[in-house]
Amino acid sequence: MSAYIIVEATVLDTESRNRYASQVEPLFREFGAEVIAFGPWQVLSGEPAFDNGMTIRFPENETALAWYQSPAYQSLLEIRAAAFDCRFRLVNERRRAKDSHETIPLEDS
């Protein structure tokens, strides 16, 4: 099942952001990732911590981790730090049977 990296970010430097973006996009393709949403957040509840968000879909959890931990991506962390104040989160897709009455878990399982 798919895995998603959720990025929250505030741009610190536009030139660095552009350098980072031009170098990270080929890595997304290499790892079979797809950016499915990005742009400014619309906060529905709570205090906003960052201005922008991005959701990146990977084929599965292992591929998402391989991308993030790859030497090619790790070499971009200095540029990323200059470009953004950011937070990255990984979440796995969870599917329910169509007729399931399963509820969203409120505790870690």
DSSP file (Angstrom, degrees, kcal/mol; ACC not computed):
  #  RESIDUE AA STRUCTURE BP1 BP2  ACC     N-H-->O    O-->H-N    N-H-->O    O-->H-N    TCO  KAPPA ALPHA  PHI   PSI    X-CA   Y-CA   Z-CA
    1    1 A M              0   0    0      0, 0.0    60,-0.4     0, 0.0    92,-0.0   0.000 360.0 360.0 360.0 154.9    0.0    0.0    0.0
    2    2 A S        -     0   0    0     58,-0.2    91,-2.9    90,-0.1     2,-0.3  -0.171 360.0-152.3 -63.7 155.3    1.1    3.6   -0.6
    3    3 A A  E     -AB  58  92A   0     55,-1.9    55,-3.2    89,-0.2     2,-0.4  -0.949   8.7-149.0-125.9 150.8    2.9    5.6    1.9
    4    4 A Y  E     -AB  57  91A   0     87,-3.6    87,-2.7    -2,-0.3     2,-0.6  -0.970   7.4-154.1-126.7 132.6    2.8    9.4    2.2
    5    5 A I  E     -AB  56  90A   0     51,-2.5    51,-2.4    -2,-0.4     2,-0.6  -0.934  16.2-157.8-101.1 123.9    5.3   12.0    3.2
    6    6 A I  E     -AB  55  89A   0     83,-2.6    83,-2.1    -2,-0.6     2,-0.5  -0.901   7.9-163.5-103.2 123.2    3.6   15.1    4.5
    7    7 A V  E     -AB  54  88A   0     47,-3.1    47,-1.9    -2,-0.6     2,-0.4  -0.918   8.9-170.4-111.9 130.9    5.8   18.2    4.4
    8    8 A E  E     +AB  53  87A   0     79,-2.7    79,-2.4    -2,-0.5     2,-0.3  -0.979  24.4 163.9-114.7 132.9    5.0   21.3    6.3
    9    9 A A  E     -AB  52  86A   0     43,-2.5    43,-3.0    -2,-0.4     2,-0.4  -0.997  37.1-156.4-153.1 151.3    7.2   24.3    5.4
   10   10 A T  E     - B   0  85A   0     75,-2.3    75,-2.3    -2,-0.3     2,-0.3  -0.999  36.9-121.2-123.3 127.0    7.8   28.0    5.5
   11   11 A V  E     + B   0  84A   0     -2,-0.4    73,-0.3    73,-0.2     3,-0.1  -0.504  32.1 174.4 -71.1 128.8   10.1   29.3    2.8
   12   12 A L  S    S+     0   0    0     71,-3.6     2,-0.3     1,-0.3    72,-0.2   0.729  73.1  16.9-100.8 -33.3   13.2   31.1    4.2
   13   13 A D     >  -     0   0    0     70,-1.4     4,-2.2     1,-0.1    -1,-0.3  -0.930  59.5-157.1-148.5 116.7   15.0   31.8    0.9
   14   14 A T  H  > S+     0   0    0     -2,-0.3     4,-2.3     1,-0.2     5,-0.2   0.880  95.2  52.7 -64.4 -41.0   13.5   31.7   -2.6
   15   15 A E  H  > S+     0   0    0      1,-0.2     4,-2.0     2,-0.2    -1,-0.2   0.925 111.8  46.1 -62.3 -44.1   16.7   31.1   -4.4
   16   16 A S  H  > S+     0   0    0      1,-0.2     4,-2.7     2,-0.2    67,-0.2   0.883 110.2  55.0 -65.2 -38.0   17.6   28.1   -2.2
   17   17 A R  H  X S+     0   0    0     -4,-2.2     4,-2.8     1,-0.2    -2,-0.2   0.916 108.1  48.8 -60.2 -43.2   14.0   26.8   -2.6
   18   18 A N  H  X S+     0   0    0     -4,-2.3     4,-2.1     2,-0.2    -1,-0.2   0.893 111.8  48.5 -65.7 -39.8   14.4   26.8   -6.4
   19   19 A R  H  X S+     0   0    0     -4,-2.0     4,-1.3     2,-0.2    -2,-0.2   0.933 113.6  47.6 -63.4 -46.0   17.8   25.0   -6.2
   20   20 A Y  H >X S+     0   0    0     -4,-2.7     4,-2.5     1,-0.2     3,-0.5   0.942 111.7  49.7 -60.6 -49.4   16.3   22.4   -3.9
   21   21 A A  H 3X S+     0   0    0     -4,-2.8     4,-1.9     1,-0.2    -1,-0.2   0.897 108.3  52.6 -59.1 -42.9   13.2   21.9   -6.0
   22   22 A S  H 3< S+     0   0    0     -4,-2.1    -1,-0.2     1,-0.2    -2,-0.2   0.791 116.5  40.2 -66.3 -26.3   15.2   21.4   -9.2
   23   23 A Q  H <X S+     0   0    0     -4,-1.3     4,-0.6    -3,-0.5    -2,-0.2   0.754 114.3  50.1 -93.5 -26.8   17.4   18.7   -7.5
   24   24 A V  H  X S+     0   0    0     -4,-2.5     4,-1.9     1,-0.2     3,-0.3   0.817  96.3  69.7 -82.5 -29.7   14.7   16.9   -5.6
   25   25 A E  H  X S+     0   0    0     -4,-1.9     4,-1.8    -5,-0.2    -1,-0.2   0.900  97.6  49.7 -58.0 -44.4   12.2   16.4   -8.5
   26   26 A P  H  > S+     0   0    0      0, 0.0     4,-2.3     0, 0.0    -1,-0.2   0.849 108.7  54.8 -63.3 -30.3   14.5   13.9  -10.4
   27   27 A L  H  X S+     0   0    0     -4,-0.6     4,-1.8    -3,-0.3     6,-0.2   0.867 102.9  55.6 -69.7 -35.4   14.8   11.9   -7.1
   28   28 A F  H  <>S+     0   0    0     -4,-1.9     5,-3.1     1,-0.2     3,-0.3   0.953 110.2  45.6 -57.9 -48.4   11.0   11.7   -6.8
   29   29 A R  H ><5S+     0   0    0     -4,-1.8     3,-1.5     1,-0.2    -2,-0.2   0.912 108.9  55.9 -61.3 -43.1   10.9   10.2  -10.3
   30   30 A E  H 3<5S+     0   0    0     -4,-2.3    -1,-0.2     1,-0.3    -2,-0.2   0.848 113.6  40.6 -58.9 -35.3   13.8    7.8   -9.4
   31   31 A F  T 3<5S-     0   0    0     -4,-1.8    -1,-0.3    -3,-0.3    -2,-0.2   0.266 116.2-110.4 -99.9  10.9   11.9    6.5   -6.4
   32   32 A G  T < 5 +     0   0    0     -3,-1.5    -3,-0.2    -4,-0.2     2,-0.2   0.776  65.0 154.3  70.0  26.6    8.4    6.4   -8.1
   33   33 A A      < -     0   0    0     -5,-3.1     2,-0.4    -6,-0.2    25,-0.2  -0.533  28.3-160.1 -88.8 154.6    7.1    9.2   -6.0
   34   34 A E  E     -C   57   0A   0     23,-2.3    23,-3.3    -2,-0.2     2,-0.7  -0.991  17.1-135.9-136.0 126.3    4.3   11.5   -7.0
   35   35 A V  E     +C   56   0A   0     -2,-0.4    21,-0.2    21,-0.2     3,-0.1  -0.724  27.8 175.2 -78.2 116.4    3.5   15.0   -5.5
   36   36 A I  E     +     0   0A   0     19,-2.5     2,-0.3    -2,-0.7    -1,-0.2   0.630  61.7   9.1-102.8 -14.9   -0.2   14.8   -5.1
   37   37 A A  E     +C   55   0A   0     18,-1.3    18,-2.7     2,-0.0    -1,-0.3  -0.949  63.2 156.4-160.8 143.2   -0.8   18.2   -3.4
   38   38 A F  E     +C   54   0A   0     -2,-0.3    16,-0.2    16,-0.2    14,-0.0  -0.976  25.3  78.0-161.6 158.2    1.2   21.3   -2.5
   39   39 A G  E    S-C   53   0A   0     14,-1.9    14,-2.9    -2,-0.3     2,-0.0  -0.830  78.0 -17.0 136.5-172.6    0.7   24.9   -1.8
   40   40 A P  E     -C   52   0A   0      0, 0.0    12,-0.3     0, 0.0     2,-0.1  -0.348  68.7-115.2 -64.3 142.3   -0.3   27.3    1.0
   41   41 A W        -     0   0    0     10,-2.3     2,-0.6     9,-0.1   -33,-0.0  -0.461  12.3-149.1 -72.3 147.1   -2.2   25.6    3.9
   42   42 A Q        -     0   0    0     -2,-0.1     2,-0.4    10,-0.0     9,-0.0  -0.948  23.1-142.8-111.8 104.8   -5.7   26.6    4.7
   43   43 A V        +     0   0    0     -2,-0.6     3,-0.1     1,-0.2    -2,-0.0  -0.547  25.8 175.2 -75.1 122.7   -5.9   26.1    8.4
   44   44 A L        +     0   0    0     -2,-0.4     2,-0.3     1,-0.4    -1,-0.2   0.723  69.5   3.5 -96.8 -27.8   -9.2   24.7    9.5
   45   45 A S  S    S+     0   0    0      2,-0.0    -1,-0.4     1,-0.0     2,-0.0  -0.975 106.6  18.6-158.0 143.4   -8.4   24.2   13.2
   46   46 A G  S    S-     0   0    0     -2,-0.3    -3,-0.0    -3,-0.1    -1,-0.0  -0.152  93.0 -47.8  87.8 176.1   -5.5   25.0   15.5
   47   47 A E        -     0   0    0      1,-0.0     2,-0.3    -2,-0.0    -2,-0.0  -0.695  56.6-119.0 -87.3 134.3   -2.6   27.4   15.2
   48   48 A P        +     0   0    0      0, 0.0     3,-0.1     0, 0.0    -2,-0.1  -0.559  28.1 180.0 -73.3 133.1   -0.6   27.3   11.9
   49   49 A A  S    S+     0   0    0     -2,-0.3     2,-0.3     1,-0.2   -39,-0.0   0.710  70.2  24.8-100.1 -28.3    3.0   26.3   12.4
   50   50 A F        -     0   0    0      1,-0.1    -1,-0.2   -41,-0.1   -40,-0.2  -0.920  67.0-135.0-136.5 159.0    4.1   26.6    8.7
   51   51 A D  S    S+     0   0    0    -42,-0.4   -10,-2.3    -2,-0.3     2,-0.3   0.784  82.5  35.5 -85.1 -29.9    2.8   28.4    5.7
   52   52 A N  E     -AC   9  40A   0    -43,-3.0   -43,-2.5   -12,-0.3     2,-0.3  -0.832  59.6-161.9-130.2 160.1    2.9   25.6    3.1
   53   53 A G  E     -AC   8  39A   0    -14,-2.9   -14,-1.9    -2,-0.3     2,-0.3  -0.956   3.0-170.7-139.6 160.5    2.3   21.9    2.7
   54   54 A M  E     -AC   7  38A   0    -47,-1.9   -47,-3.1    -2,-0.3     2,-0.5  -0.985   8.9-157.0-149.1 140.7    3.1   19.1    0.4
   55   55 A T  E     -AC   6  37A   0    -18,-2.7   -19,-2.5    -2,-0.3   -18,-1.3  -0.988  12.3-170.4-120.3 125.0    1.9   15.5    0.2
   56   56 A I  E     -AC   5  35A   0    -51,-2.4   -51,-2.5    -2,-0.5     2,-0.4  -0.965   9.9-149.4-118.8 124.2    4.1   13.0   -1.7
   57   57 A R  E     -AC   4  34A   0    -23,-3.3   -23,-2.3    -2,-0.5   -53,-0.2  -0.799  13.6-173.4 -96.7 132.9    2.9    9.5   -2.4
   58   58 A F  E     -A    3   0A   0    -55,-3.2   -55,-1.9    -2,-0.4   -25,-0.1  -0.850  37.7-111.7-116.7 156.7    5.4    6.6   -2.6
   59   59 A P  S    S-     0   0    0      0, 0.0     2,-0.3     0, 0.0   -27,-0.1   0.857  92.7 -19.6 -58.1 -35.9    4.6    3.1   -3.7
   60   60 A E  S  > S-     0   0    0    -58,-0.2     4,-1.9   -57,-0.1     3,-0.4  -0.971  73.6 -89.2-163.0 171.4    5.1    1.8   -0.1
   61   61 A N  H  > S+     0   0    0    -60,-0.4     4,-2.5    -2,-0.3     5,-0.2   0.874 119.7  55.3 -55.2 -45.3    6.7    2.7    3.2
   62   62 A E  H  > S+     0   0    0      1,-0.2     4,-2.4     2,-0.2    -1,-0.2   0.876 108.0  48.9 -61.4 -38.3   10.1    1.1    2.4
   63   63 A T  H  > S+     0   0    0     -3,-0.4     4,-2.5     2,-0.2    -1,-0.2   0.894 109.5  52.1 -69.3 -39.4   10.5    3.2   -0.8
   64   64 A A  H  X S+     0   0    0     -4,-1.9     4,-2.4     2,-0.2    -2,-0.2   0.932 113.3  44.4 -61.1 -45.3    9.6    6.4    1.1
   65   65 A L  H  X S+     0   0    0     -4,-2.5     4,-2.6     2,-0.2    -2,-0.2   0.892 111.4  53.4 -66.6 -39.3   12.3    5.6    3.7
   66   66 A A  H  X S+     0   0    0     -4,-2.4     4,-0.8    -5,-0.2    -2,-0.2   0.907 110.3  48.3 -61.7 -41.2   14.8    4.6    1.0
   67   67 A W  H >< S+     0   0    0     -4,-2.5     3,-0.9     2,-0.2     6,-0.3   0.963 114.1  45.1 -61.5 -52.0   14.2    7.9   -0.7
   68   68 A Y  H 3< S+     0   0    0     -4,-2.4    -2,-0.2     1,-0.3    -1,-0.2   0.871 119.3  41.6 -62.7 -37.5   14.6   10.0    2.5
   69   69 A Q  H 3< S+     0   0    0     -4,-2.6    -1,-0.3    -5,-0.2    -2,-0.2   0.491  87.9 119.1 -89.4  -3.8   17.7    8.1    3.6
   70   70 A S  S <X S-     0   0    0     -3,-0.9     4,-3.0    -4,-0.8     5,-0.2  -0.300  72.2-125.0 -64.3 145.2   19.3    7.9    0.2
   71   71 A P  H  > S+     0   0    0      0, 0.0     4,-1.7     0, 0.0    -1,-0.1   0.863 111.3  57.5 -56.5 -35.6   22.7    9.6   -0.1
   72   72 A A  H  4 S+     0   0    0      2,-0.2     4,-0.2     1,-0.2   -45,-0.1   0.923 112.4  38.7 -63.7 -43.6   21.4   11.6   -3.0
   73   73 A Y  H >4 S+     0   0    0     -6,-0.3     3,-2.2     1,-0.2     4,-0.3   0.916 112.4  56.3 -73.4 -41.5   18.6   13.1   -0.9
   74   74 A Q  H >< S+     0   0    0     -4,-3.0     3,-1.3     1,-0.3     4,-0.3   0.818  98.2  63.4 -59.0 -29.8   20.7   13.4    2.2
   75   75 A S  T 3< S+     0   0    0     -4,-1.7    -1,-0.3     1,-0.2     4,-0.3   0.650  98.6  57.0 -68.9 -13.0   23.1   15.6    0.1
   76   76 A L  T <> S+     0   0    0     -3,-2.2     4,-2.8    -4,-0.2    -1,-0.2   0.469  77.7  94.0 -93.7  -3.0   20.3   18.1   -0.3
   77   77 A L  H <> S+     0   0    0     -3,-1.3     4,-2.4    -4,-0.3    -1,-0.2   0.835  82.1  53.2 -64.4 -33.1   19.7   18.7    3.4
   78   78 A E  H  > S+     0   0    0     -4,-0.3     4,-1.5    -3,-0.3    -1,-0.2   0.926 112.5  44.3 -66.5 -43.4   22.0   21.7    3.6
   79   79 A I  H  > S+     0   0    0     -4,-0.3     4,-2.0     1,-0.2    -2,-0.2   0.918 112.7  52.8 -64.5 -42.8   20.1   23.4    0.7
   80   80 A R  H  X S+     0   0    0     -4,-2.8     4,-2.9     1,-0.2    -2,-0.2   0.902 106.4  52.9 -59.6 -41.3   16.8   22.4    2.3
   81   81 A A  H  < S+     0   0    0     -4,-2.4    -1,-0.2     1,-0.2    -2,-0.2   0.852 111.9  45.4 -64.0 -34.6   17.8   24.0    5.6
   82   82 A A  H  < S+     0   0    0     -4,-1.5    -1,-0.2    -5,-0.1    -2,-0.2   0.813 118.3  44.4 -75.1 -30.0   18.6   27.2    3.8
   83   83 A A  H  < S+     0   0    0     -4,-2.0   -71,-3.6   -67,-0.2   -70,-1.4   0.863 118.5  18.9 -82.3 -38.5   15.4   27.1    1.8
   84   84 A F  E  <  -B   11   0A   0     -4,-2.9     2,-0.6   -73,-0.3   -73,-0.2  -0.931  48.5-140.7-138.6 151.3   12.9   26.1    4.5
   85   85 A D  E     +B   10   0A   0    -75,-2.3   -75,-2.3    -2,-0.3     2,-0.3  -0.988  61.1 158.7 -96.0 119.6   11.9   25.8    8.0
   86   86 A C  E     -B    9   0A   0     -2,-0.6     2,-0.4   -77,-0.2   -77,-0.2  -0.922  43.8-151.2-149.1 166.7   10.2   22.5    7.7
   87   87 A R  E     -B    8   0A   0    -79,-2.4   -79,-2.7    -2,-0.3     2,-0.4  -0.994  14.6-156.8-140.2 134.8    8.9   19.2    9.2
   88   88 A F  E     -B    7   0A   0     -2,-0.4     2,-0.3   -81,-0.2   -81,-0.2  -0.942  11.9-177.6-115.1 135.5    8.6   15.9    7.4
   89   89 A R  E     -B    6   0A   0    -83,-2.1   -83,-2.6    -2,-0.4     2,-0.4  -0.965  14.4-147.7-130.5 147.6    6.1   13.1    8.5
   90   90 A L  E     +B    5   0A   0     -2,-0.3     2,-0.4   -85,-0.2   -85,-0.2  -0.967  19.7 172.4-117.3 131.2    5.6    9.6    7.1
   91   91 A V  E     -B    4   0A   0    -87,-2.7   -87,-3.6    -2,-0.4     2,-0.3  -0.996  23.1-134.5-137.0 142.1    2.1    8.0    7.2
   92   92 A N  E     -B    3   0A   0     -2,-0.4   -89,-0.2   -89,-0.2     2,-0.1  -0.736  26.5-108.5 -97.8 144.3    1.0    4.7    5.6
   93   93 A E        -     0   0    0    -91,-2.9     2,-0.4    -2,-0.3    -1,-0.1  -0.419  31.9-163.5 -66.4 141.9   -2.2    4.3    3.7
   94   94 A R        -     0   0    0     -2,-0.1     2,-0.4     2,-0.0    -1,-0.0  -0.983   3.5-165.7-132.0 121.3   -4.7    2.2    5.5
   95   95 A R        -     0   0    0     -2,-0.4     2,-0.3     0, 0.0     3,-0.0  -0.841   3.5-154.9-110.4 145.2   -7.7    0.8    3.6
   96   96 A R        -     0   0    0     -2,-0.4     2,-0.1     4,-0.1    -2,-0.0  -0.823  30.9 -97.6-111.7 153.7  -10.8   -0.7    5.1
   97   97 A A    >   -     0   0    0     -2,-0.3     3,-1.9     1,-0.1     5,-0.2  -0.415  39.1-114.3 -63.8 147.2  -13.2   -3.2    3.6
   98   98 A K  T 3  S+     0   0    0      1,-0.3    -1,-0.1    -2,-0.1    -2,-0.0   0.847 116.3  39.5 -54.6 -38.6  -16.1   -1.5    1.9
   99   99 A D  T 3  S+     0   0    0      2,-0.0    -1,-0.3     0, 0.0     2,-0.1   0.278  90.5 126.0 -97.5  11.8  -18.6   -3.0    4.4
  100  100 A S    <   -     0   0    0     -3,-1.9    -4,-0.1     1,-0.1     0, 0.0  -0.396  47.4-161.6 -72.6 145.2  -16.3   -2.6    7.4
  101  101 A H        +     0   0    0     -2,-0.1    -1,-0.1     2,-0.0    -3,-0.1   0.069  42.9 144.0-108.0  20.0  -17.5   -0.7   10.5
  102  102 A E        -     0   0    0     -5,-0.2     2,-0.2     1,-0.1    -6,-0.0  -0.294  39.0-144.6 -59.8 141.7  -14.0   -0.3   11.6
  103  103 A T        -     0   0    0      1,-0.0    -1,-0.1     0, 0.0    -2,-0.0  -0.671  26.4 -89.8-106.6 164.1  -13.3    3.0   13.4
  104  104 A I        -     0   0    0     -2,-0.2     2,-0.1     1,-0.1    -1,-0.0  -0.592  50.6-115.3 -70.8 126.8  -10.3    5.3   13.3
  105  105 A P        -     0   0    0      0, 0.0    -1,-0.1     0, 0.0     4,-0.1  -0.400  21.5-163.1 -68.1 140.0   -8.0    4.2   16.2
  106  106 A L  S    S+     0   0    0     -2,-0.1     2,-0.3     2,-0.1    -2,-0.0   0.535  73.3  49.1 -97.6  -9.7   -7.5    6.8   18.9
  107  107 A E  S    S-     0   0    0      1,-0.0     2,-0.1     0, 0.0     0, 0.0  -0.863  97.4 -90.4-125.4 160.2   -4.5    5.1   20.4
  108  108 A D              0   0    0     -2,-0.3    -2,-0.1     1,-0.1    -1,-0.0  -0.460 360.0 360.0 -65.2 139.6   -1.2    3.8   18.9
  109  109 A S              0   0    0     -2,-0.1    -1,-0.1    -4,-0.1    -3,-0.0   0.426 360.0 360.0-109.1 360.0   -1.5    0.1   18.0
